[in-house]
């Protein structure tokens, strides 16, 4: 029953140690992977397998499958064992990892308010991500949030090609090239973009960079009230996702966050109708800005601003610390009218 999951809407309790959760798997776009075998292990010796055997390239932190197996209420994991194949490297990996059980348990026990469900819910999925270079991440996932709880590296292993394909009509190289090309075509890349991507060196260390780069930043809106007082959806390069209330509470304002890849919110613009904005950032530009202005762990403001220029509303985006500001110019802005 791949691809099906049920949301755990039950209120989490501080003394609960078993929850209704499923395992899922993930890999970054354009760098297809395949999990050979994987298992979560709990302190009491229970195990839950990670879905395996499928072609992965949906996106970092985005779960592909969720199999309904085991008891409804299960103990959370403190270990992960996983083996996988990286197509773009033609390389097998294997890793055995200790997971932060106390952190995972605390997240499940606390849960959070869900704007989508309008109730207090807890997490319902634990997703494993695998990437080139043997990178491995683990996220706990709810209807509204995804929180990274682990990052590490698996080790190279020789592996057995028959784990991937035992069809004698394709050589190993032929099968790998066909699989990579199929993945890139499914992602909608043009033939020219596919050729260019194949010629670029693999970005080893990229996913560790996503994991490590966290900053004390909060969103700020100038001359544009946010409908509902909330950024409805924020996606981060490290695979996390969340919503953010505006303005942030004191504890949220001091929270470190990963670098955002996407913001989705609604601008309440009376007397005109509200307008939904979806902002997709340029990776090189936004990382350079955060690394420059937040290098000393300074508090940062990520400002969305409306200004009147030549009689027209002009929308700009700025990253600021106490001394400097950088305009974020290479942003894809999509707008949608809000139906009545």
N, C-alpha and C positions, 0 to 999 in steps of 0.2 A: 504494500500500500504506500509506495513511495510518493512523496510530495504532499501527503495529507497530515495535518496536525490539528490538535484541539487546543484552544487557549485555556489556560488555567486562570479562571476568574475568581477563585476562592481567595478569601483574605488570608494572608500569611500570618502566622502566630509566632511569637518569639521563642516558644519551646518546641516547635515542630522541627523534626530532623528528616522526615520523609516527605517527598513532593511528587506530584504528577508531572514528570518531565520526559522528554525524548531527546535522542541524539541526532545531530545533523552534520553535514560536511560542506566544505567551501573551498574555492580556489579563485585566484585573481583572473580577471578578464585578460585574454590574449596570451596567457601562459598556462595551457591546459595541463591538468593533473589527473591522476586516478589513484584512489585509495585501494590498496590490496586487502588489507585487513586492519581493523582497529577496535579497541575495547576500552571503555571506561571501567575502572575498578573502584569499589567503595571500601571504606575502612572495615566493614563487616565481611568482606570477601565477595560480595555480589558483583556482577559485571553486567554491562549493557554494551552491545556492539555498536560501532559507528558504521552507518551505511557505506557500502563499498561497491566496487565493480563498475561504476558509471563514470562517464567522461565529465570532468569538472572544469568550468571556466565562466561561471555565472557572475562572479564579482567577489572581492575580498570581504569576508564577513557575512555574505548572503548565503544562507543555507539552501541546499538543493533538495534534500530528501529528509523525511522524518518517518521512521517505521514504528508502527504501533505494536510494541512487543513488551513483554514483562508485566509485572504488577503495576496497577495504577499508581500506587505510591511507592517510590523507590528512594533509597539512600543516595545522597549526592556523592560524586566521585572525589577521590584523593589521588588517583593515578590514571595515566593514559599511556597505552601502548599502541603504536601505529606504524604501519609500513605503507609506502606509497611510491608512485612512479611519476617523474617529471618529464613530460614529453619533449619540451624544448631543450632539455639537457641530455635526453636519452639515459636517464639515471634513476636507479632505485634508491630509496632511503628507508631507514628504520629508526624509531626513537622510543625510549621509555622515559616517561616524565612524571615527576611528583607535582601534583596540582595543589593550589592553595585552598585546601578544604574549608578552613575557617572563613576565608573571604567569600567563597561561593555560598556557604551556609548562611552567612550574615546577609548577603544580597537576597537570597530566597526568603529568609525569615522576615526581612524588612518589607520586601515588595515595594510598590510605589503606587501613587495615584495615576490612573490611566485616563487621559483626556478622551481617547477614542471610546473607551468603555464606560466612562464617567463613574468609575468605581475604583476601589483599591484592589489591585491584582498583584500576583507575583510572577516569577519567571517560569517558562514552560519548556525551554529548550536549551541544550548546551551544544554549541557548534564548534567543530574543529576545522581550522583552515590550514592548508598546506600550500607551499609556494616554492619556486626555484631556490636552490641553495640549501634546501632542507628546512626552510623556515616553517614554524608551526605556531599557530595562535589558537586560543580557546576563548570563546565568548559565551556569556549567559544572556539569554534572549527572552524578551517579553513582547507583548503586542506593540509597545511604544518605544522600547529601549533595547539596546544591545551594549553590554559592558565587557571589555576585554579583561580577562583575569589571568592570562598566561601568555608568555612568548618564549620560544626556545628554538633550538636547532636539532634536527635529526641527523644521523650519520649515514654516509653513503654505504650501500651494500650491493653485492653483486646481483642478487635477485635471479629470477627465472623468467625468461621472456614469455613462456607459456602462461604465466599469470596474467599477461596482457592479451596475447593473441596466439592461438595455436593453428591458425589457418595457413597451410603451406603455400597458398597462392600469393602471399605477400611476404616479402623480406621484412626484416625488422625496420630497416630504414624507410622502405616504401610505406609501411603501415604508419609509422610516426609522421612522415610528411603529409600523408593524406589526412590524418587525424588533426594535425595542426591547421592545415588549410581549411578543413571543414569548420573548425572552431572559429577561425577568423572570419570566414564568410557568414556564419551564424550571427556574429557580432555586428554585421553590417559594414565591415570595412571594404573599401574599394580595392580593386586589384593593385593599384599603385600603393595604397596604404599597407596592404599585406606584404608586398615586396619590400617596402621600406622597413617595416617592423622586423621582418626576417633577417635583414642585413644589420640591424642594430645589435650590439652586445647585450647579453642578458643583464638586467639590473640587479645583480646580487647585492644584498644589503638594503634594498628598497623597503622591504616590509619591516625590517628592524628599525629603520628610520621612522616609518609611520608609528611604530610602537613607542619609540623613545621621545619623539618631539611632542611635548605637552607644555602648555603655557597658561598663565593666569589671565585669561581673556574673557570678556563678557560683551554681548551685543548691546549696541546703543542705537536708538533711532532719533533723528533730528528732523523736526517738521513733518513727520509722517507717523501718526499714531497707528499702532498695530492692532488690528481687529482681534478682539478676544484677549488681548494682553499676552500673546504667546506666539513664539515661533513654532509652528505646528510640527515641523520635521527638520532635523539637522542630521546630516550624514558626515562622518569623519573619514579621513584617509585610512585610519587604522582599523576600519571595519565596524566601529561603534556607530550607534545612532541614538537620537534622543529628541526630546522637545525641550524648550526653554521658556519659562515664564518671564515676562517683561514688565517692570524692571526686575532684575535678579535680586533675591533675598541676600542678606549679608553673607551667609555661608556659601551660597551658590556663586556669589561674586568672587570669592576667593578660590573657587574650585579650579584645578588645572584641567584643561581640556586639550584633546588632540586638535590637529589642524583640520578645519572644516573643508569638505569638498563640495557640499551643497546645502543651501538654506531654502526653506519653503515657508512663506508666511503671507498673510493678507494685510494689505495696507487699507486702513479705514480712511477714506479720503472725501469727507463731506465737503460740498454738497453732492459730489459725484458718487457713484456706486463704489463699493469696495473692490479692490483689485488684488488678485493673487499674484505674487511674484515668486519665481523659482530661479535662484542664482546658482550657477555652476561655475566653479572657480578654475583658473588655470593653475595647474600643480606647481610648475616652476616658479611662477610669480608669487603665489601666496606663501609657499614655503620660504622663499627668499625674504619676504617682508617679515614674517614671524621670526625667522632666525636673526634678522638684523635688529628688530625692535624689542625682542624678548630674550635676548642672549643672556641678560643678567637677572632673569626671572622677574622682570618688571611687570606690574599690572598693565594690561593692555585693554584698549577699547576697540571693538570692531564696529565701526559706525556706518550705518546706512543713512544717507542724507538727501533731503530734498531742498533745492535752492532755486530761487527765481533768477534766471539768466536770460536777458533780452525778452522779458515778459513771459517766458515759458518755464515750466517745471523741469529742472535738471536733476537726475538721480545719479549720485556718486557713492562710492564705497571707499572707506578709509580705515587703515589700521594705525593706531596712535598709542604712544606712551607719553610720559609727562613732558618729553622734550621734542620728540619728532613725530612726523606723520608720513605715511606712504599711501598714495592713492592706488587702489586695486583696480586696474583698468581693463584687464583681459578677461572679463567675466561675461559669460553667456547669460543674458537676462531674458526669461520667458514670462509673459504676462497672460493672465486668464481672467475673464469676467466672472463674477460670482453670481450664479443663478438666484433669482428671487424665490 
